[in-house]
Amino acid sequence: MPPQPHRPDALTWQVFRGSTAVRQGLLTEHQLRSGAWIRLRHDVYADARLDRDHALACRAALLRLPPGVLIAGPSAAYLHGVDHAATFTDDVHVLVPPQMRIGTQRGLRLHVGGANLAPTSGSAASDRR
């Protein structure tokens, strides 16, 4: 029987920045490459037991984006219960205020919105972990 993978309680069932976990001493770089974790984006990892759905892709994308960015389009539809709106491998759609500059990222579809964008209580952008 293979050994149980090392999963610190703080990272169990979570999406997290790999560099932060290593810096905090929760994992080594070697442990981060184990089967316990899945790499979702550059420096973004998750517990490999999490469902690979579009909600997971959205959580991963938000970890690399500044506050004020909102989930949009088919990604928002998926998060509001339209299961067929997006899959794990589809781009995550986000709405970015025009004054904010964000470089392109693989798996991310940027839409520029109005100047008065502000996350409301309970929005996907305000639910960062």
TAVEN-V764481 format. One record per pair of residues at least 6 apart in sequence whose ideal C-beta (glycine too) atoms are under 6 Angstrom apart, sorted by the first residue. I is the first residue (numbers start at 1). J is the second residue. Records with the same first field share a line. If there is no record, write none. Layout:
I: J / J
//
This chain:
5: 34 / 36
6: 31
7: 36
8: 26
10: 26
11: 26
13: 47
15: 46 / 59 / 60
16: 45
17: 43
18: 32 / 43 / 45
19: 43
21: 27
22: 29
36: 48
37: 45 / 48
38: 46 / 48
39: 45
40: 46 / 60
41: 60
44: 60 / 63
50: 56
52: 88
53: 88
54: 78 / 86 / 87 / 88
57: 88 / 92
58: 71 / 75 / 92
61: 92 / 108
62: 128
68: 97
69: 94 / 96 / 125
70: 95 / 125
71: 124
72: 93 / 94 / 95 / 111
73: 93
74: 85 / 86 / 93
75: 86 / 92 / 93
77: 85
78: 85 / 86
79: 124
91: 107 / 109
92: 108
93: 109
95: 111 / 113
96: 102 / 110 / 112
97: 117
98: 112
119: 125 / 126
//
